[in-house]
């Protein structure tokens, strides 16, 4: 039951990642605008993150790469949140709309939920409580 649930969630998240990744190429300007200025080259980062999202989405849907991809996404979601944080701190509109404080908070909560889902999919164990005796 748990494995079938992980499979279903991984496929749904994978499809969503592929869709969002493709969207980075179809409408790059909205992503360019939220790339932190200290990184420079916003279009490069937009396209790179789009490629990573497409590949990661496919990786989540394939059994042999699912756990490794989910572990990678734990870090990736943390890193790409910098763009969301930049949008929040500098009141940058996304797709022409300014988010409220509640909107930004919901976006942060979604990012945390995505990380938790990836920890679950990956069977990631990070502390000594899980060591076999």
N, C-alpha and C positions, 0 to 999 in steps of 0.2 A: 504493500500500500504506500509506504513512504517513498520507495523508489519510483513508483508510477507518478506520485505527486511531484517529485523532483523533476521527472521527465517532462511532465505537462508544464510546470512553471518555467523550466529551462527553455522549452520550445517557445512559449509565449514571450518570455523575455528576449530570447534570441530573435524572434520575428520583429519585435519592437525595436531592438538594437539595429537590425538591418534597415528597417524603415527610417529610423532617425539618421543613420549613417548616410543613406541615399539623400535624405532631405538636406544634409550639409552641402551636397553638390547641386541640388536643384534650387536652393535659396541660401547661398553662402553669406550674403550680406548680414542677415540677422545674427549669425554666429560670429562673423568678423567683429561686429560692434561690441561684443562682450568679452573678447580676448583682452586680457590685461595688457596695458600699453608697454609695460616693462619687458614683455616677451618679444615685441616687434612682430613684423610679418604676419598679421592676423589671418590672411587668406591661407598661408601655409599651415597654420595651426588648425584652421577650420577644416581644410581638406585632410590633413593628417588624422585628426580626430574622427572624421567621417570614415576614412579607410579602416581605422582601428575598430570603430563601432560595427562596421559591416563584417569584418573578419571575426570579431568577437561574437557577434550574433550567430554567425555560422558555426563557430566553435562551440557555443552553448547547445546548439541543436544536435551536434554529433557526439555520440556516446564516448568515443575514444578521447575526445579533447575537452569534454564538459568540465571536469573537475579543475584541470589546469586553467582553462579559460575563466572559470568562475573565480579562481584565486587571483588571476591577473586583474579581473574587473574590480575586485576589492580595492586595489591600489588605484586603478584607472578612475573609478568614480570619485575617489578622494582628490585626485589631481585635477580632474575636469571641474570639480566644484569651485576651483579658483575663479573660473569664468563667471559662475553664478554669484560668487561672493563679490567679485568686481562689479557685477551688474547691481547688486544690492547696495554696496558701499558708495557707489558713484551715481546711483539712480539712473542707470542706463536703460532705455526702453528695449524690450525684446519684441520683435515683430510689430513695432509701432505702439506698444502698450507698456506703461509703467506699472510695475507690480506694487501692491501695497505691502506694508510690513507683514501682514498675515500671508499674503501671496508668497513672499520670499521665505517666510517660516515654513509654509507648506512645501515649497520646493526643497528646502533643507531636509525636512522630514522624509520626503520621497527619496532623496539621496541616501539617507540613513537606512531606510527600508530596503533599497536596492542593495546596499552593502550587506545587510543582514541576510537577505535572500541568497546572495552569492556565497556568504560564509556557509549557509545551510547546504546549498548545492554542492559546494566544494568539499564538504566534510572536514573543513579546516579545524584543526585542533592546535591551539597555541599555548596552552599552559600545562604545567606539570600534573594537574588534576586528571589528565587523560592518559598519563603514562601507565603502561601495563605493569603489574606487579609480578 
